[in-house]
Every structure is written in structure tokens, then in C-alpha cells.
Amino acid sequence: MVKQKNSTKVIDGKIYRDMVVSAANALENEKEEINNLNVFPVPDGDTGVNMSLTMSPAREEPENAGGTVADVSSEIAKNFLRAARGNSGVILSSFFRGMAKGLSGCVEADAEKIADAFKQGVDAAYKSVMTPTEGTILTVMKACADKAMERMSEEAPQDGRDDIEELFRLMLEVAGETLAKTPEMLPVLKQANVVDAGGSGFVAVLGGMLAALRKKPVKAKNASKKSRKQADFTMFATEDITYPYCTECIVTKSKEFEGEGKCEALHRFIMGIGDSVVFVEDTDIVKLHVHTDDPGKVLSEAVKYGMFYTIKVENMKNQHSGLIATHDDNLKTGEKKEIVSVPAEKPYGFVSVCSGNGIESVFLDLGADQIVVGGQTMNPSTDDMLRAIAATPAETVFVLPNNSNIYLVAKAAAELTEDKRVEVLKTVSVPQGVSAMFAFSENATPEENRAEMEKKIAETNTVSVTYAAHDSTFDGKKIRTGQTLGLVENKVKYVTDSREECLKLVAEAVKKNSIITVYYGEDVSADEAENAVSMISEIVNPYAEITLVNGEQPVYAYIISGED
């Protein structure tokens, strides 16, 4: 390493690592302030937390670790991609992947190489988003890259142009200026009177890197590690499963049963032979699902109404034993287990992201192979998704993110999977994920299934009731922490002081649907949920079929789907 007084001409692998560790610490220290910049008061995955967790592998590196700039940047980029959480985390990890590409082959890097790598990082970040939006972290990144390239241009002053510390000082300066302008670029930021949260996080990253260059690296104020909540499948014994066979089928009705309501006797029969009953009747088909101890009786009765289109019977005791084994593996500490992909045993498999024992059961009942616990406030990492995909014994794996902030992470995991075909469906809510699985057919091609599932996703209405996580401004009105929020298609539509009032308002969005499912959360009692259904039934289509499910989900008191 060559240095001059008050000047940094080149950086080696150790300095680069120190810069990234300092940046990770800066994010960790400022994550709550960044979280509070979230525009909407809806409890979220939180931008600050997601960005900090994405860079958290850097904080685990030994202080004396070295290597070439190329090797260190490549290793850091791989770790960040695997740890990436939320859209902001994926964008940030993509930036560092681009940086690593720009530093490829370098033992050390000078200012010109750093500037070029920075530009490649920004290019990679933009490419990670299908429809980049200005006024976000991307805009702040781009302003820094433009400043760096301007600094390196022939027109720039030659004196001090090769000083990397000065380069980062200039980029940090322009980053702060650009961040301050983001409310003018995005009306939603201006309305809430905040700057972009992701952009603020990137300013923290730059500040941390510059601090390390100045030999005053940022130290983490709180080095304790918080464990992420996971579903515990060991809470009940395998032998306690009363009805071991998950049985489902689709029946193409014979002529005498065509039309609606002609198979009510079949509905009553399966209601009396098991639990977890799902029964959907259309004019031409019947789709049923039940947990029972005698699948033969179910199928013998169902075939009386027509011809089988599909049949599936699974032993849930075996499924549960497998989940316990996975849970035990995850509890082991020490070295992180290598991801080992299981061989394909069937054409199709499903990975679903959700939270809440009841909702997890719904997806498992519908045939999901792997559940990744996550959602609002708890975004899974790319590594979590990779492990679930690898553990799915199928040639084609459909992934249901069920949350807009998890979609990019799922896409990143899909791109890293080499031995299986992975299809990520853009489900942004639990109801959309459920609808997609109902639309799936074992006998269709992957392309046909994707098309049919996407069609069903588009036809599914989703409303929900949650609470305001912080003070904010909505449609010109002040929102207080703790107020009830009504969301229609994941957008804040109503702000009230009670759940009942909010439910009445959001129910209007599904009043024309004929099939309505109400998932109630962990802080809602069964009696309150029953009263909610009674109230909803007075608002919606009088012929609508309303199903109540104890989803036990956190954050959302109610998640409601509407379908035809």
C-alpha cells in the first residue's frame, strides 16, 4: 500500500474490508432513524433494518482479514447477496456486486478504479429493479457515480484527483444534497415531509466508508444479535395428528350435477369425515380438500358426482417429521450449513412465504413443500429462500413471496439456483398466494400453470386491517401512532379509531365478490372474529360464501380476500 500524508492513493483488500465494516456499523447505528423515514405508517419490513441485516455479514469478519481488493470485494458481494432482505437490501447488495465486478482482477485500487467500480455498482443496482423510480436510493447512488466520473474526467482539476479520501468526501457531499431533494422528486415523500429512507441509508453507508478512510471507523453501538422468529414445528408431536391424510381432488361434474349448489350433499359428507375442509363448487367442477383418516371414503363419495380431474393424497405425519428435522438443523449453532439441493422426486413443488400458524397450515394443506416464515416486519433473506428452494424435491419450484417487499429477494434466489427451474410469481398478499395454489394443476405445463395462476392472482381482491406504527400524514390528514388502518390492495385507504369502523369500510371493496375468506390475526379473539364476519355479511353480496380462518398472523388484525 502506497500512501502520502493526508492522502490515500490506493486501497488494498484490508482497507476495503475496513470501509465496508464501518459502513455496516453506521447502518446498524442509524437503522431506527432510517426506519422512521418510511412514508407509510403501516408496520413494514423497515428499510433501515433490511439494509443493516443485508450488510451484517461484514460485521462478522475478523479485524485482521486481508487479501486483494478483487478477492475481498467478491467475497463481500456474495455474502451480501445471500443476506439481502427487502427491496432496499437487494438494491444495496446489487450495488456491491457491481463494485466487485469493477474491482475484478485488482490487487489494489486507485481513485480511477474506485470511481469506475462505483459506476458499475450503480448500473447493477438499477438493473435489479424492473421499473426504477427516481427520488429513491437509486437516484442518490447515481448522483454519487456521476460526481465520481466527473472527478476522474480530463476536465477535472488534476491536483488531488487521485486522492480516494477526497473522492468519497465529494460523493458523500453530493449524496446529502441529492437526498435533500428527493421530496421534490417523489410527491409521496413531500406529502409525508420526509426524505427517502433507502437514500438515507446509502448516505450512512458512504459516511461509514469515509470514516474508515480517515482512520476513524464507525463502531457498532449495539453488537448484540437478535434472533429472528421462526415457526416451531416441534410444539406438537407427530403422533398427535388426528387425521393423517391430506386428501384433495377436482371432480368434473356429470351432467345431472351441473350448475351451482348441486353437490351440497358431498359438502356435508366431507364436513363429517375430517377437518380443515375446503369445498369450492363451480357450475362444472368441484374442488375439495379435507384432512381425514380414510381418504378412500372421500374419493369413493366424490366420484359419484362425476369424473376425477386430479387426485392428491399426502401423509401429513411424514411431512411433519420432515419439518421437525429441518427445524432441528436450523437450531444448530456454529458454522452455517452448506446448502444441499435435494433430488427431484416430482414435477412440481411450492415454496410459500407467510407468517402465522393458521396461514402456514393453509399453504401446507394446499400442497406447499416449504414454508419460509416471513412477511411484514420480518423479511426473509436470499439465503432463506435459497435453502427452501433447495429443500423442495421438484423439477420446477413455484415461489410465492406473498409480499411486495420480498419479491426481489425471491427473484435473486431464483437466479442463484442452477439445478432446478424456479418460477417466482408476483404475489403481494397471502390471498393471492392461496388463489395461485388453487389454480395450479399437476397435469399442466409450467407455462400453462404460470399463466393460469397469474390470471387468478389478478382476479383476487385483498383488503386488510392493521395499525399505524408511527405518526405520519395521509391524504393531508395527520395519522397518530396506534390508529387503525384499512388497506385496499396494500394501499392505505382508511384511517379510523376502531377495528369495527375500519372493517365496515374495507368490506365495501369485496362487496361484489361471491367467495370471501377472512383470516383473523393473533391478537383477535374468536368471538370478535365471528362478530366481524356477521358484520361483513350484512355489507357484501347476500349470496357470498364467507369462510373464517384463524390465521394467527402478526401485524394484521384481518386479511380478507374476495374472489368470484
Secondary structure as GFF3:
##gff-version 3
##sequence-region A 1 564
A	DSSP	beta_strand	3	4	.	.	.	ID=ss1
A	DSSP	beta_strand	7	8	.	.	.	ID=ss2
A	DSSP	beta_strand	10	11	.	.	.	ID=ss3
A	DSSP	alpha_helix	13	35	.	.	.	ID=ss4
A	DSSP	alpha_helix	47	55	.	.	.	ID=ss5
A	DSSP	three_ten_helix	56	60	.	.	.	ID=ss6
A	DSSP	alpha_helix	69	83	.	.	.	ID=ss7
A	DSSP	alpha_helix	86	102	.	.	.	ID=ss8
A	DSSP	beta_strand	109	110	.	.	.	ID=ss9
A	DSSP	alpha_helix	111	127	.	.	.	ID=ss10
A	DSSP	alpha_helix	137	152	.	.	.	ID=ss11
A	DSSP	alpha_helix	164	185	.	.	.	ID=ss12
A	DSSP	alpha_helix	187	192	.	.	.	ID=ss13
A	DSSP	alpha_helix	197	213	.	.	.	ID=ss14
A	DSSP	three_ten_helix	238	240	.	.	.	ID=ss15
A	DSSP	beta_strand	245	253	.	.	.	ID=ss16
A	DSSP	three_ten_helix	255	257	.	.	.	ID=ss17
A	DSSP	alpha_helix	264	271	.	.	.	ID=ss18
A	DSSP	beta_strand	274	281	.	.	.	ID=ss19
A	DSSP	beta_strand	285	292	.	.	.	ID=ss20
A	DSSP	alpha_helix	295	302	.	.	.	ID=ss21
A	DSSP	three_ten_helix	303	305	.	.	.	ID=ss22
A	DSSP	beta_strand	306	315	.	.	.	ID=ss23
A	DSSP	alpha_helix	316	331	.	.	.	ID=ss24
A	DSSP	beta_strand	346	354	.	.	.	ID=ss25
A	DSSP	alpha_helix	357	365	.	.	.	ID=ss26
A	DSSP	beta_strand	370	373	.	.	.	ID=ss27
A	DSSP	alpha_helix	382	390	.	.	.	ID=ss28
A	DSSP	beta_strand	394	400	.	.	.	ID=ss29
A	DSSP	alpha_helix	407	416	.	.	.	ID=ss30
A	DSSP	beta_strand	421	424	.	.	.	ID=ss31
A	DSSP	alpha_helix	430	439	.	.	.	ID=ss32
A	DSSP	alpha_helix	446	459	.	.	.	ID=ss33
A	DSSP	beta_strand	461	467	.	.	.	ID=ss34
A	DSSP	beta_strand	472	474	.	.	.	ID=ss35
A	DSSP	beta_strand	477	479	.	.	.	ID=ss36
A	DSSP	beta_strand	484	488	.	.	.	ID=ss37
A	DSSP	beta_strand	491	496	.	.	.	ID=ss38
A	DSSP	alpha_helix	499	507	.	.	.	ID=ss39
A	DSSP	three_ten_helix	508	510	.	.	.	ID=ss40
A	DSSP	beta_strand	515	520	.	.	.	ID=ss41
A	DSSP	alpha_helix	526	537	.	.	.	ID=ss42
A	DSSP	beta_strand	545	550	.	.	.	ID=ss43
A	DSSP	beta_strand	558	563	.	.	.	ID=ss44
###
